[in-house]
């Protein structure tokens, strides 16, 4: 059990992670949903924002610290403030 916990902590000991698939983007540890439309979704992270643009974008899963976006993803941009 101890070794399993260490492995899980090692794999998930990140401030955030982003997985991009063909028609999905999974973002873990976002702080706030800033804007939402079928063409653009903006998320606030700890030190930057993520802007996902494309077509037919919608949220398929939204939990307090993770979000799954589906649609035709055209671009993912990061902006530091």
VMD Tcl script that draws the C-alpha trace (Angstrom):
set ca {
  {0.00 0.00 0.00}
  {2.81 2.42 0.85}
  {4.53 1.92 -2.51}
  {1.23 2.46 -4.34}
  {0.63 5.74 -2.47}
  {4.15 6.94 -3.29}
  {3.63 6.16 -6.97}
  {0.27 7.96 -7.08}
  {1.73 10.98 -5.28}
  {4.66 11.05 -7.71}
  {2.42 10.88 -10.79}
  {-0.12 13.43 -9.58}
  {2.15 15.80 -7.67}
  {1.72 18.55 -10.21}
  {0.18 21.99 -9.98}
  {-1.83 21.10 -13.07}
  {-1.89 18.80 -16.05}
  {-3.51 18.99 -19.46}
  {-4.28 16.05 -21.74}
  {-5.27 16.78 -25.34}
  {-6.96 14.14 -27.48}
  {-8.56 14.32 -30.94}
  {-11.86 15.82 -29.78}
  {-11.29 16.21 -26.03}
  {-9.17 18.28 -23.69}
  {-8.89 17.32 -20.01}
  {-7.58 19.96 -17.60}
  {-6.79 19.20 -13.96}
  {-6.47 21.85 -11.21}
  {-8.11 24.80 -12.93}
  {-9.30 27.55 -10.59}
  {-12.15 29.24 -12.42}
  {-14.23 29.06 -15.57}
  {-13.84 32.59 -16.96}
  {-15.92 32.37 -20.14}
  {-17.88 29.74 -22.03}
  {-19.23 29.65 -25.57}
  {-19.38 27.08 -28.34}
  {-16.34 28.75 -29.97}
  {-14.15 29.62 -26.96}
  {-13.65 28.46 -23.37}
  {-11.31 30.34 -21.03}
  {-10.05 28.86 -17.76}
  {-8.04 30.58 -15.05}
  {-5.15 28.59 -13.63}
  {-2.94 29.60 -10.70}
  {-0.53 31.79 -12.70}
  {-1.98 31.91 -16.23}
  {-5.11 31.48 -18.34}
  {-5.91 28.77 -20.87}
  {-7.98 29.68 -23.92}
  {-9.43 26.80 -25.92}
  {-10.88 27.81 -29.28}
  {-12.64 25.69 -31.87}
  {-16.14 24.66 -32.92}
  {-18.98 22.96 -31.07}
  {-17.12 23.18 -27.75}
  {-19.00 22.03 -24.67}
  {-18.22 20.75 -21.20}
  {-18.87 17.04 -20.71}
  {-17.59 16.82 -17.13}
  {-16.96 19.56 -14.59}
  {-15.73 18.88 -11.08}
  {-14.32 21.37 -8.55}
  {-10.77 20.92 -9.86}
  {-11.04 19.23 -13.24}
  {-12.88 19.80 -16.48}
  {-13.38 17.79 -19.67}
  {-14.13 19.77 -22.84}
  {-15.34 18.13 -26.04}
  {-15.55 19.56 -29.55}
  {-13.43 20.38 -32.55}
  {-10.37 21.88 -30.91}
  {-8.62 24.39 -33.13}
  {-6.16 26.02 -30.78}
  {-5.04 26.01 -27.14}
  {-3.30 29.18 -25.95}
  {-1.69 30.15 -22.67}
  {-1.56 33.75 -21.47}
  {0.39 34.95 -18.45}
  {-0.82 38.00 -16.60}
}
mol new
graphics top color blue
foreach p $ca { graphics top sphere $p radius 0.5 }
foreach p [lrange $ca 0 end-1] q [lrange $ca 1 end] { graphics top cylinder $p $q radius 0.2 }
display resetview
